[in-house]
């Protein structure tokens, strides 16, 4: 689907961006040593619903060397520690139109330089964003900015377009120069998402994914499979987490997910650790590309 702002969807994009920024700041205020990750994420998602919007994906929090795609289950949780480097990624949609943003905290302040590097990268890109700029130029800027701080980008994670009911659509925005000279166009909505690390600059797929999306529909035999499929269809292709399913359907939801997985109906997004166990910081905003500049849509 298209990721262009139009008069018809402008209000939805703007509302989603504003609530996403508010939800992110609210969530960051909750993250402290000794706090439950699951409780923080539950509160963020309820905050979004109370604002009259919905999560575009499960609120996610990853610590230390894990870059993305971690959500606790109803049974497993993480208690934040003082030494943690904590990423918080929050997305909101209004009628499918999405605002996506993220930030990183060093709870003891010892890795604030890493957090600052990721922020500096996205804010440096913000100053150069306009119609006609290329992904290659953006990637070069991200890499050069991180290098000034003594860090490297995660090369196999990217920024992206955000379309209706589509969190990651074209164009792909690299965090290093990749020779993609396709110019960005006026009125595109994109997320710039630098990941900074003191490791190798590559992530890999680990195991036990708790974030998924529905990628197809087929007739399902069992009652628990049908109930799970019916629930997943309400997300309209957007990602969900297993905690949402068990919260609604109990243990039968896990049986339903297992059945849908066997049928090839689920896309799984496992946690993404850094290859050399390097610490990772992420900073992300959603922007509207304009003829002679840009506008940050994820702002309070």
C-alpha positions as CSV (number, residue, x, y, z in Angstrom):
1,X,0.0,0.0,0.0
2,X,1.1,3.6,-0.6
3,X,2.9,5.5,2.0
4,X,2.0,9.0,0.7
5,X,0.2,11.6,2.8
6,X,-2.9,12.8,1.1
7,X,-5.7,15.2,2.1
8,X,-7.9,12.1,2.9
9,X,-5.4,10.5,5.3
10,X,-3.5,13.5,6.6
11,X,-5.5,13.8,9.9
12,X,-5.0,10.1,10.6
13,X,-1.3,10.2,10.0
14,X,-0.9,13.3,12.2
15,X,-3.0,11.8,15.0
16,X,-1.1,8.5,14.9
17,X,2.2,10.4,15.0
18,X,1.3,12.5,17.9
19,X,-0.1,9.7,20.0
20,X,2.9,7.5,19.2
21,X,5.3,10.2,20.4
22,X,3.2,10.7,23.6
23,X,3.1,7.0,24.2
24,X,6.8,6.7,23.8
25,X,7.5,9.4,26.3
26,X,5.0,7.9,28.7
27,X,6.7,4.5,28.4
28,X,10.2,5.9,28.9
29,X,9.0,7.5,32.1
30,X,8.0,4.1,33.4
31,X,11.3,2.3,32.7
32,X,13.4,2.1,35.9
33,X,15.5,-0.5,37.6
34,X,13.3,-3.1,39.3
35,X,10.3,-2.4,37.0
36,X,8.5,-5.2,35.0
37,X,8.9,-4.9,31.2
38,X,5.6,-6.6,30.7
39,X,3.8,-4.2,33.0
40,X,5.4,-1.2,31.2
41,X,4.4,-2.5,27.8
42,X,0.9,-3.3,28.9
43,X,0.5,0.3,30.3
44,X,1.8,1.8,27.0
45,X,-0.7,-0.2,24.9
46,X,-3.6,0.8,27.2
47,X,-2.4,4.4,27.0
48,X,-2.7,4.2,23.2
49,X,-6.2,2.7,23.4
50,X,-7.3,5.3,25.8
51,X,-6.2,8.0,23.3
52,X,-8.6,6.6,20.7
53,X,-6.0,4.8,18.6
54,X,-4.5,1.3,18.5
55,X,-1.0,-0.2,18.5
56,X,0.5,-0.6,15.0
57,X,2.5,-3.4,16.5
58,X,3.1,-4.6,20.1
59,X,5.1,-2.2,22.1
60,X,8.6,-3.7,22.3
61,X,11.5,-3.3,24.7
62,X,14.9,-4.9,24.1
63,X,17.8,-4.7,26.4
64,X,21.6,-4.6,25.8
65,X,22.6,-6.6,22.8
66,X,19.1,-7.3,21.5
67,X,18.2,-4.8,18.8
68,X,14.5,-5.5,18.1
69,X,11.5,-7.8,18.2
70,X,11.3,-8.7,21.9
71,X,8.0,-8.9,23.8
72,X,7.5,-10.9,27.1
73,X,4.8,-13.5,27.4
74,X,2.2,-13.7,30.2
75,X,4.5,-16.2,32.0
76,X,8.0,-14.9,31.1
77,X,9.1,-11.4,32.0
78,X,12.2,-9.2,32.3
79,X,12.9,-7.0,35.3
80,X,15.0,-4.0,34.2
81,X,18.4,-3.8,35.8
82,X,20.4,-0.7,36.6
83,X,23.1,-1.7,34.1
84,X,20.7,-2.2,31.2
85,X,20.7,-0.3,27.9
86,X,16.9,-0.3,27.2
87,X,15.3,0.2,23.8
88,X,11.6,1.1,23.6
89,X,9.8,1.0,20.2
90,X,6.2,2.2,20.0
91,X,3.9,2.3,16.9
92,X,0.4,3.6,16.7
93,X,-2.2,3.5,14.0
94,X,-5.4,5.4,13.3
95,X,-7.5,3.8,10.6
96,X,-4.3,1.9,9.6
97,X,-2.1,5.0,9.1
98,X,1.0,4.7,11.3
99,X,3.3,6.7,13.5
100,X,6.5,4.7,14.5
101,X,9.2,5.9,16.9
102,X,11.8,4.6,19.3
103,X,14.4,5.7,21.9
104,X,17.1,4.1,24.1
105,X,17.9,4.7,27.8
106,X,21.1,3.8,29.6
107,X,19.7,3.3,33.1
108,X,23.0,3.9,34.9
109,X,24.2,6.5,32.4
110,X,27.4,4.6,31.6
111,X,26.4,4.1,28.0
112,X,24.8,7.4,27.4
113,X,27.3,8.1,24.6
114,X,25.8,5.2,22.6
115,X,22.3,6.5,23.1
116,X,23.4,10.0,22.1
117,X,25.0,8.6,18.9
118,X,21.8,7.0,17.7
119,X,19.8,10.2,18.5
120,X,22.5,12.4,16.7
121,X,22.3,10.2,13.6
122,X,18.5,10.5,13.2
123,X,18.6,14.3,14.0
124,X,21.4,14.9,11.6
125,X,19.5,13.1,8.8
126,X,16.4,15.2,9.7
127,X,18.3,18.3,8.7
128,X,19.0,17.0,5.2
129,X,15.7,15.2,4.5
130,X,13.8,16.5,1.5
131,X,12.3,15.3,-1.8
132,X,15.1,14.1,-4.1
133,X,17.5,12.9,-1.5
134,X,18.5,9.2,-1.9
135,X,18.7,6.3,0.5
136,X,22.4,6.1,-0.2
137,X,22.9,9.6,1.0
138,X,20.9,9.0,4.2
139,X,22.9,5.8,4.9
140,X,26.2,7.6,4.4
141,X,25.1,10.3,6.8
142,X,24.0,7.8,9.5
143,X,27.3,5.9,9.2
144,X,29.4,9.0,9.2
145,X,27.6,10.4,12.2
146,X,27.9,7.2,14.3
147,X,31.6,7.0,13.3
148,X,32.2,10.4,14.9
149,X,30.9,9.0,18.1
150,X,33.1,5.8,17.8
151,X,30.3,3.4,16.9
152,X,29.0,1.6,13.8
153,X,25.5,1.1,12.4
154,X,23.6,-2.2,12.3
155,X,23.8,-2.9,8.5
156,X,21.0,-5.4,8.2
157,X,18.3,-3.2,9.9
158,X,16.8,-0.3,8.1
159,X,14.4,2.5,8.2
160,X,11.3,2.2,6.0
161,X,8.1,3.6,4.6
162,X,5.0,3.4,6.7
163,X,1.8,2.8,4.8
164,X,-1.8,2.0,5.7
165,X,-1.8,-1.3,7.7
166,X,1.8,-1.7,6.6
167,X,4.6,-0.9,9.1
168,X,7.5,-1.7,6.8
169,X,7.0,-0.8,3.2
170,X,9.1,0.7,0.5
171,X,11.4,2.6,0.4
172,X,14.0,0.8,2.5
173,X,16.3,3.4,4.2
174,X,19.7,1.9,5.1
175,X,22.0,2.8,7.9
176,X,25.0,2.7,5.7
177,X,25.7,3.8,2.0
178,X,24.2,1.1,-0.2
179,X,24.3,2.8,-3.7
180,X,20.5,3.1,-3.8
181,X,20.0,6.3,-5.8
182,X,16.2,6.2,-5.9
183,X,15.1,9.7,-4.9
184,X,12.6,10.1,-2.1
185,X,9.4,11.8,-3.2
186,X,7.4,14.7,-1.9
187,X,4.6,13.6,0.6
188,X,6.2,10.2,1.4
189,X,5.9,9.1,5.0
190,X,9.0,7.3,6.2
191,X,10.7,6.2,9.4
192,X,14.4,6.9,9.9
193,X,15.8,4.4,12.3
194,X,19.5,4.3,13.1
195,X,20.8,1.5,15.2
196,X,24.2,2.2,16.8
197,X,26.5,-0.5,18.3
198,X,29.9,-1.1,19.7
199,X,29.8,-4.6,18.1
200,X,30.2,-5.9,14.5
201,X,27.2,-4.1,13.1
202,X,25.1,-7.2,12.2
203,X,22.2,-8.9,13.9
204,X,20.9,-12.4,13.5
205,X,17.6,-14.2,14.0
206,X,17.5,-15.9,17.4
207,X,14.8,-18.3,18.7
208,X,11.4,-18.3,20.5
209,X,9.6,-15.5,18.6
210,X,6.7,-13.8,20.4
211,X,6.0,-11.3,17.7
212,X,4.1,-12.5,14.6
213,X,1.7,-11.5,11.8
214,X,-1.0,-13.2,9.9
215,X,0.2,-13.8,6.3
216,X,-2.7,-15.7,4.8
217,X,-6.1,-17.3,5.5
218,X,-7.2,-20.9,4.9
219,X,-10.1,-23.0,6.3
220,X,-9.1,-24.2,9.8
221,X,-10.5,-27.4,11.3
222,X,-10.2,-27.1,15.1
223,X,-12.4,-24.7,17.2
224,X,-9.3,-23.2,18.9
225,X,-7.7,-22.7,15.5
226,X,-10.8,-21.0,14.1
227,X,-11.1,-18.7,17.2
228,X,-7.4,-17.8,16.9
229,X,-7.7,-17.0,13.2
230,X,-10.8,-14.9,13.8
231,X,-8.9,-12.9,16.4
232,X,-5.8,-12.4,14.2
233,X,-7.9,-11.1,11.3
234,X,-9.0,-8.2,13.5
235,X,-5.3,-6.9,13.3
236,X,-5.6,-6.5,9.5
237,X,-2.2,-7.8,8.8
238,X,-0.4,-5.8,11.5
239,X,2.0,-7.6,13.9
240,X,0.7,-9.0,17.3
241,X,2.3,-10.7,20.2
242,X,1.5,-14.0,21.8
243,X,0.6,-12.2,25.1
244,X,-2.4,-10.6,23.3
245,X,-3.6,-14.0,22.1
246,X,-3.3,-15.8,25.4
247,X,-4.9,-12.8,27.2
248,X,-8.0,-13.1,25.0
249,X,-8.2,-16.9,24.5
250,X,-6.1,-18.5,27.2
251,X,-4.2,-21.7,26.5
252,X,-6.4,-22.4,23.6
253,X,-4.9,-19.5,21.8
254,X,-1.4,-21.1,22.0
255,X,-2.9,-24.3,20.5
256,X,-4.5,-22.1,17.8
257,X,-1.2,-20.4,17.0
258,X,0.6,-23.7,16.8
259,X,-2.0,-25.0,14.3
260,X,-1.8,-21.8,12.2
261,X,2.0,-22.1,12.2
262,X,1.8,-25.7,10.9
263,X,-0.4,-24.4,8.1
264,X,2.1,-21.8,7.1
265,X,-0.2,-18.9,8.0
266,X,2.1,-17.0,10.4
267,X,5.1,-14.8,9.8
268,X,7.4,-14.9,12.8
269,X,9.7,-12.1,13.9
270,X,12.3,-13.5,16.4
271,X,14.4,-11.4,18.7
272,X,17.5,-9.9,16.9
273,X,20.7,-10.0,18.9
274,X,23.9,-8.3,17.7
275,X,26.3,-10.8,16.2
276,X,29.2,-10.0,18.5
277,X,27.0,-9.3,21.6
278,X,27.6,-5.6,21.2
279,X,25.4,-3.2,22.9
280,X,22.7,-1.6,20.7
281,X,21.0,1.7,20.8
282,X,18.1,2.7,18.5
283,X,16.5,6.1,17.8
284,X,13.6,6.5,15.4
285,X,11.2,9.2,14.2
286,X,8.5,9.2,11.5
287,X,8.8,12.0,8.9
288,X,6.8,13.6,6.1
289,X,9.0,14.4,3.2
290,X,8.4,17.8,1.7
291,X,9.7,19.6,-1.4
292,X,12.4,21.6,0.5
293,X,12.6,19.8,3.8
294,X,10.7,17.5,6.1
295,X,8.3,17.4,9.1
296,X,8.6,15.1,12.0
297,X,5.2,13.5,12.5
298,X,6.1,11.7,15.8
299,X,6.2,14.7,18.0
300,X,4.3,15.7,21.2
